[in-house]
Each structure stands twice: as structure tokens, then as C-alpha cells.
Amino acid sequence: IPMRRLGEPEEVAKAIYFLCTDQSSYVNGAELHINGGQHV
């Protein structure tokens, strides 16, 4: 279900930051769709 609003730059930045940290060390080959549910 779409979130009915445009995303904020900070929301995208948080996802990018997460991928740059050690917390994402187990993530590989994944696509993150940071679009508020617009992509199915």
C-alpha cells in the first residue's frame, strides 16, 4: 500500500548510510526500493 506522500531526502540518506555501516554486513545482492510502497 503506497504511503501517499513523497519521500524525504533524509529517508533515502538513512538507507544509504545503513548500507555503509557494519550493521549491513550480512546484506548482499539485495535491491532496496525506497519509494514508499510505490513499487510492487
PyMOL Python script that loads the backbone (N, CA, C, O; Angstrom):
from pymol import cmd

cmd.read_pdbstr("""\
ATOM      1  N   ILE A   1       0.856  -1.172   0.000  1.00  0.00           N
ATOM      2  CA  ILE A   1       0.000   0.000   0.000  1.00  0.00           C
ATOM      3  C   ILE A   1       0.900   1.231   0.000  1.00  0.00           C
ATOM      4  O   ILE A   1       1.708   1.404   0.912  1.00  0.00           O
ATOM      5  N   PRO A   2       0.771   2.084  -1.005  1.00  0.00           N
ATOM      6  CA  PRO A   2       1.586   3.294  -1.048  1.00  0.00           C
ATOM      7  C   PRO A   2       1.344   4.179   0.180  1.00  0.00           C
ATOM      8  O   PRO A   2       0.250   4.192   0.744  1.00  0.00           O
ATOM      9  N   MET A   3       2.356   4.900   0.572  1.00  0.00           N
ATOM     10  CA  MET A   3       2.278   5.722   1.782  1.00  0.00           C
ATOM     11  C   MET A   3       1.643   7.085   1.543  1.00  0.00           C
ATOM     12  O   MET A   3       1.521   7.878   2.477  1.00  0.00           O
ATOM     13  N   ARG A   4       1.240   7.369   0.317  1.00  0.00           N
ATOM     14  CA  ARG A   4       0.505   8.590  -0.042  1.00  0.00           C
ATOM     15  C   ARG A   4       1.273   9.877   0.223  1.00  0.00           C
ATOM     16  O   ARG A   4       0.684  10.901   0.567  1.00  0.00           O
ATOM     17  N   ARG A   5       2.578   9.819   0.063  1.00  0.00           N
ATOM     18  CA  ARG A   5       3.394  11.029   0.187  1.00  0.00           C
ATOM     19  C   ARG A   5       4.716  10.795  -0.519  1.00  0.00           C
ATOM     20  O   ARG A   5       5.127   9.655  -0.732  1.00  0.00           O
ATOM     21  N   LEU A   6       5.369  11.869  -0.874  1.00  0.00           N
ATOM     22  CA  LEU A   6       6.698  11.769  -1.455  1.00  0.00           C
ATOM     23  C   LEU A   6       7.708  11.548  -0.341  1.00  0.00           C
ATOM     24  O   LEU A   6       7.533  12.026   0.780  1.00  0.00           O
ATOM     25  N   GLY A   7       8.746  10.830  -0.661  1.00  0.00           N
ATOM     26  CA  GLY A   7       9.792  10.586   0.320  1.00  0.00           C
ATOM     27  C   GLY A   7      10.655  11.813   0.535  1.00  0.00           C
ATOM     28  O   GLY A   7      10.749  12.693  -0.321  1.00  0.00           O
ATOM     29  N   GLU A   8      11.274  11.848   1.685  1.00  0.00           N
ATOM     30  CA  GLU A   8      12.187  12.939   2.023  1.00  0.00           C
ATOM     31  C   GLU A   8      13.623  12.497   1.730  1.00  0.00           C
ATOM     32  O   GLU A   8      13.939  11.314   1.851  1.00  0.00           O
ATOM     33  N   PRO A   9      14.491  13.433   1.349  1.00  0.00           N
ATOM     34  CA  PRO A   9      15.891  13.075   1.099  1.00  0.00           C
ATOM     35  C   PRO A   9      16.543  12.377   2.292  1.00  0.00           C
ATOM     36  O   PRO A   9      17.393  11.505   2.115  1.00  0.00           O
ATOM     37  N   GLU A  10      16.147  12.760   3.502  1.00  0.00           N
ATOM     38  CA  GLU A  10      16.713  12.142   4.697  1.00  0.00           C
ATOM     39  C   GLU A  10      16.391  10.653   4.771  1.00  0.00           C
ATOM     40  O   GLU A  10      17.191   9.871   5.284  1.00  0.00           O
ATOM     41  N   GLU A  11      15.227  10.256   4.261  1.00  0.00           N
ATOM     42  CA  GLU A  11      14.842   8.845   4.292  1.00  0.00           C
ATOM     43  C   GLU A  11      15.736   8.017   3.371  1.00  0.00           C
ATOM     44  O   GLU A  11      16.119   6.897   3.711  1.00  0.00           O
ATOM     45  N   VAL A  12      16.059   8.563   2.224  1.00  0.00           N
ATOM     46  CA  VAL A  12      16.970   7.881   1.306  1.00  0.00           C
ATOM     47  C   VAL A  12      18.371   7.858   1.910  1.00  0.00           C
ATOM     48  O   VAL A  12      19.068   6.846   1.838  1.00  0.00           O
ATOM     49  N   ALA A  13      18.773   8.967   2.500  1.00  0.00           N
ATOM     50  CA  ALA A  13      20.105   9.045   3.110  1.00  0.00           C
ATOM     51  C   ALA A  13      20.266   8.025   4.224  1.00  0.00           C
ATOM     52  O   ALA A  13      21.343   7.448   4.377  1.00  0.00           O
ATOM     53  N   LYS A  14      19.221   7.791   5.004  1.00  0.00           N
ATOM     54  CA  LYS A  14      19.299   6.806   6.089  1.00  0.00           C
ATOM     55  C   LYS A  14      19.530   5.401   5.542  1.00  0.00           C
ATOM     56  O   LYS A  14      20.287   4.626   6.127  1.00  0.00           O
ATOM     57  N   ALA A  15      18.888   5.068   4.432  1.00  0.00           N
ATOM     58  CA  ALA A  15      19.089   3.751   3.827  1.00  0.00           C
ATOM     59  C   ALA A  15      20.509   3.617   3.287  1.00  0.00           C
ATOM     60  O   ALA A  15      21.143   2.575   3.453  1.00  0.00           O
ATOM     61  N   ILE A  16      21.002   4.660   2.648  1.00  0.00           N
ATOM     62  CA  ILE A  16      22.370   4.635   2.129  1.00  0.00           C
ATOM     63  C   ILE A  16      23.368   4.525   3.274  1.00  0.00           C
ATOM     64  O   ILE A  16      24.332   3.763   3.197  1.00  0.00           O
ATOM     65  N   TYR A  17      23.132   5.285   4.332  1.00  0.00           N
ATOM     66  CA  TYR A  17      24.015   5.230   5.495  1.00  0.00           C
ATOM     67  C   TYR A  17      24.044   3.823   6.082  1.00  0.00           C
ATOM     68  O   TYR A  17      25.111   3.309   6.419  1.00  0.00           O
ATOM     69  N   PHE A  18      22.870   3.199   6.204  1.00  0.00           N
ATOM     70  CA  PHE A  18      22.794   1.834   6.732  1.00  0.00           C
ATOM     71  C   PHE A  18      23.672   0.892   5.920  1.00  0.00           C
ATOM     72  O   PHE A  18      24.382   0.063   6.489  1.00  0.00           O
ATOM     73  N   LEU A  19      23.630   1.011   4.596  1.00  0.00           N
ATOM     74  CA  LEU A  19      24.426   0.129   3.745  1.00  0.00           C
ATOM     75  C   LEU A  19      25.926   0.368   3.903  1.00  0.00           C
ATOM     76  O   LEU A  19      26.730  -0.500   3.566  1.00  0.00           O
ATOM     77  N   CYS A  20      26.304   1.531   4.410  1.00  0.00           N
ATOM     78  CA  CYS A  20      27.719   1.855   4.614  1.00  0.00           C
ATOM     79  C   CYS A  20      28.226   1.448   5.993  1.00  0.00           C
ATOM     80  O   CYS A  20      29.413   1.603   6.282  1.00  0.00           O
ATOM     81  N   THR A  21      27.357   0.935   6.839  1.00  0.00           N
ATOM     82  CA  THR A  21      27.759   0.577   8.201  1.00  0.00           C
ATOM     83  C   THR A  21      27.971  -0.927   8.318  1.00  0.00           C
ATOM     84  O   THR A  21      27.604  -1.697   7.431  1.00  0.00           O
ATOM     85  N   ASP A  22      28.569  -1.319   9.428  1.00  0.00           N
ATOM     86  CA  ASP A  22      28.768  -2.744   9.700  1.00  0.00           C
ATOM     87  C   ASP A  22      27.454  -3.473   9.949  1.00  0.00           C
ATOM     88  O   ASP A  22      27.408  -4.699   9.847  1.00  0.00           O
ATOM     89  N   GLN A  23      26.390  -2.754  10.272  1.00  0.00           N
ATOM     90  CA  GLN A  23      25.089  -3.386  10.503  1.00  0.00           C
ATOM     91  C   GLN A  23      24.558  -4.073   9.247  1.00  0.00           C
ATOM     92  O   GLN A  23      23.725  -4.975   9.339  1.00  0.00           O
ATOM     93  N   SER A  24      25.027  -3.658   8.092  1.00  0.00           N
ATOM     94  CA  SER A  24      24.560  -4.259   6.842  1.00  0.00           C
ATOM     95  C   SER A  24      25.530  -5.313   6.312  1.00  0.00           C
ATOM     96  O   SER A  24      25.463  -5.680   5.139  1.00  0.00           O
ATOM     97  N   SER A  25      26.425  -5.798   7.162  1.00  0.00           N
ATOM     98  CA  SER A  25      27.460  -6.727   6.699  1.00  0.00           C
ATOM     99  C   SER A  25      26.892  -8.043   6.166  1.00  0.00           C
ATOM    100  O   SER A  25      27.575  -8.734   5.410  1.00  0.00           O
ATOM    101  N   TYR A  26      25.676  -8.405   6.533  1.00  0.00           N
ATOM    102  CA  TYR A  26      25.080  -9.657   6.069  1.00  0.00           C
ATOM    103  C   TYR A  26      24.181  -9.446   4.847  1.00  0.00           C
ATOM    104  O   TYR A  26      23.608 -10.406   4.331  1.00  0.00           O
ATOM    105  N   VAL A  27      24.053  -8.217   4.387  1.00  0.00           N
ATOM    106  CA  VAL A  27      23.231  -7.888   3.224  1.00  0.00           C
ATOM    107  C   VAL A  27      24.094  -8.000   1.975  1.00  0.00           C
ATOM    108  O   VAL A  27      25.159  -7.390   1.891  1.00  0.00           O
ATOM    109  N   ASN A  28      23.628  -8.784   1.004  1.00  0.00           N
ATOM    110  CA  ASN A  28      24.332  -8.838  -0.281  1.00  0.00           C
ATOM    111  C   ASN A  28      23.347  -9.183  -1.384  1.00  0.00           C
ATOM    112  O   ASN A  28      22.425  -9.974  -1.185  1.00  0.00           O
ATOM    113  N   GLY A  29      23.547  -8.592  -2.526  1.00  0.00           N
ATOM    114  CA  GLY A  29      22.703  -8.873  -3.680  1.00  0.00           C
ATOM    115  C   GLY A  29      21.260  -8.448  -3.513  1.00  0.00           C
ATOM    116  O   GLY A  29      20.374  -9.011  -4.154  1.00  0.00           O
ATOM    117  N   ALA A  30      21.009  -7.471  -2.671  1.00  0.00           N
ATOM    118  CA  ALA A  30      19.636  -7.025  -2.423  1.00  0.00           C
ATOM    119  C   ALA A  30      19.371  -5.703  -3.125  1.00  0.00           C
ATOM    120  O   ALA A  30      20.272  -4.882  -3.297  1.00  0.00           O
ATOM    121  N   GLU A  31      18.132  -5.512  -3.523  1.00  0.00           N
ATOM    122  CA  GLU A  31      17.691  -4.230  -4.058  1.00  0.00           C
ATOM    123  C   GLU A  31      16.771  -3.603  -3.030  1.00  0.00           C
ATOM    124  O   GLU A  31      15.790  -4.215  -2.606  1.00  0.00           O
ATOM    125  N   LEU A  32      17.086  -2.395  -2.633  1.00  0.00           N
ATOM    126  CA  LEU A  32      16.216  -1.676  -1.713  1.00  0.00           C
ATOM    127  C   LEU A  32      15.372  -0.701  -2.517  1.00  0.00           C
ATOM    128  O   LEU A  32      15.899   0.183  -3.192  1.00  0.00           O
ATOM    129  N   HIS A  33      14.080  -0.866  -2.441  1.00  0.00           N
ATOM    130  CA  HIS A  33      13.160   0.042  -3.126  1.00  0.00           C
ATOM    131  C   HIS A  33      12.682   1.060  -2.096  1.00  0.00           C
ATOM    132  O   HIS A  33      11.775   0.788  -1.310  1.00  0.00           O
ATOM    133  N   ILE A  34      13.294   2.212  -2.113  1.00  0.00           N
ATOM    134  CA  ILE A  34      12.983   3.262  -1.147  1.00  0.00           C
ATOM    135  C   ILE A  34      11.999   4.208  -1.827  1.00  0.00           C
ATOM    136  O   ILE A  34      12.363   5.285  -2.299  1.00  0.00           O
ATOM    137  N   ASN A  35      10.744   3.772  -1.862  1.00  0.00           N
ATOM    138  CA  ASN A  35       9.761   4.528  -2.635  1.00  0.00           C
ATOM    139  C   ASN A  35       8.379   4.552  -1.989  1.00  0.00           C
ATOM    140  O   ASN A  35       7.389   4.828  -2.667  1.00  0.00           O
ATOM    141  N   GLY A  36       8.300   4.276  -0.723  1.00  0.00           N
ATOM    142  CA  GLY A  36       7.025   4.381  -0.020  1.00  0.00           C
ATOM    143  C   GLY A  36       5.976   3.382  -0.461  1.00  0.00           C
ATOM    144  O   GLY A  36       4.784   3.641  -0.299  1.00  0.00           O
ATOM    145  N   GLY A  37       6.375   2.263  -1.007  1.00  0.00           N
ATOM    146  CA  GLY A  37       5.428   1.236  -1.422  1.00  0.00           C
ATOM    147  C   GLY A  37       4.903   1.394  -2.837  1.00  0.00           C
ATOM    148  O   GLY A  37       3.966   0.696  -3.225  1.00  0.00           O
ATOM    149  N   GLN A  38       5.483   2.293  -3.616  1.00  0.00           N
ATOM    150  CA  GLN A  38       5.028   2.509  -4.987  1.00  0.00           C
ATOM    151  C   GLN A  38       5.432   1.369  -5.913  1.00  0.00           C
ATOM    152  O   GLN A  38       4.798   1.169  -6.949  1.00  0.00           O
ATOM    153  N   HIS A  39       6.465   0.624  -5.566  1.00  0.00           N
ATOM    154  CA  HIS A  39       6.983  -0.463  -6.405  1.00  0.00           C
ATOM    155  C   HIS A  39       6.430  -1.789  -5.922  1.00  0.00           C
ATOM    156  O   HIS A  39       6.448  -2.076  -4.725  1.00  0.00           O
ATOM    157  N   VAL A  40       5.948  -2.579  -6.829  1.00  0.00           N
ATOM    158  CA  VAL A  40       5.409  -3.900  -6.460  1.00  0.00           C
ATOM    159  C   VAL A  40       6.267  -4.965  -7.092  1.00  0.00           C
ATOM    160  O   VAL A  40       6.002  -6.155  -6.918  1.00  0.00           O
TER     161      VAL A  40
END
""", "prot")
cmd.dss("prot")
cmd.show_as("cartoon", "prot")
cmd.util.cbc("prot")
cmd.orient("prot")
